[in-house]
């Protein structure tokens, strides 16, 4: 499926939740791996505020793109943010949504 670049040039971005490993399978503990960097993926909650609106996004980022000491409340810049729509079927239920992925996060506003 195609992905779409997201322009954050006018937005203010803060860490909402600290990075946690992105799981492929919670029962086995298998962690998702980035196909390009081969690094483990983490999910970070980001609060994005732009044009008077604020939204919370869960963004997958390779471990190599996360700075040390990332904590809730920190202003950050997001490098290479993209959105991709997805759809799957589980136990006869169709589900769909949008996933977010970035190359890296850097400290600072």
KETI-46939 format. One record per residue (C-alpha): residue number from 1; residue in one letter; x, y, z. Coordinates in steps of 0.2 Angstrom, whole numbers. Each point is the difference from the previous one (the first is absolute). Layout:
BEGIN
     k   r       u       v       w
   NUM   a       X       Y       Z
...
! end
This chain:
BEGIN
     k   r       u       v       w
     1   x       0       0       0
     2   x       6      18      -3
     3   x       6      11      14
     4   x      -2      19       1
     5   x      12      13       6
     6   x      -6      11      14
     7   x       6      18       1
     8   x       4       5      18
     9   x       9      16      -5
    10   x     -13      11       9
    11   x      -4     -12      14
    12   x       6      -1      18
    13   x       3     -18       6
    14   x       2      -7      17
    15   x       3     -17       7
    16   x     -16      -6       8
    17   x       6     -18       5
    18   x      17      -7       1
    19   x       6     -13     -13
    20   x      -5     -18       2
    21   x       4     -15     -11
    22   x     -12      -3     -14
    23   x      -6     -18       2
    24   x      -3     -11     -15
    25   x      -7     -13      12
    26   x      -4       4      18
    27   x      -2     -19       5
    28   x      17      -4      -6
    29   x       8      17       4
    30   x       7       1     -18
    31   x       5      18      -4
    32   x      -3       9     -17
    33   x      16       3     -10
    34   x       2      14     -13
    35   x       3      -7     -17
    36   x      12      13      -5
    37   x      11       2      15
    38   x      -2     -17       8
    39   x      -2       9      16
    40   x     -14      -4      13
    41   x     -16      12      -2
    42   x      -7      10      14
    43   x     -16       9       2
    44   x       0      18       6
    45   x     -16      10       4
    46   x       2      18      -7
    47   x     -11      15       3
    48   x      -1      10     -16
    49   x      -7      18       1
    50   x      -3      10     -16
    51   x     -12      13      -5
    52   x      -9       0      17
    53   x      -3     -19       0
    54   x       9     -13      10
    55   x       1     -19      -4
    56   x       8     -15       8
    57   x       9     -12     -12
    58   x       8     -17       4
    59   x      16       0     -12
    60   x      11     -14      -3
    61   x      18       4      -1
    62   x      16     -10      -1
    63   x      10      -1      16
    64   x      15       8     -10
    65   x     -11      15      -2
    66   x      -4       3      18
    67   x      11      12      11
    68   x       5      -5      17
    69   x     -11       7      14
    70   x     -16       2     -10
    71   x     -13       4      13
    72   x     -18       7       0
    73   x      -2      18      -1
    74   x      16       3     -11
    75   x      -1      10     -15
    76   x       6     -10     -15
    77   x       2       1     -19
    78   x      -6     -15     -11
    79   x      10      -5     -15
    80   x      -8      -9     -14
    81   x     -18      -2       6
    82   x     -11     -10     -11
    83   x     -18      -7       1
    84   x      -6     -16      -7
    85   x     -18      -7       0
    86   x      -2     -18       5
    87   x     -13     -14       0
    88   x      -1     -17       7
    89   x     -12     -14       6
    90   x       1      -8      17
    91   x     -13     -13       6
    92   x     -12       5     -14
    93   x       1      19       4
    94   x       7      12     -12
    95   x      10      14       7
    96   x       8      15      -8
    97   x      10      15       5
    98   x      15      11      -3
    99   x      18      -4       6
   100   x      13      13       3
   101   x      19      -3      -3
   102   x      15      12       1
   103   x      18      -2      -3
   104   x       6       9      16
   105   x      -4      12      14
   106   x      12      14       5
   107   x       0      10      16
   108   x      -6      18      -1
   109   x     -14      10      -7
! end
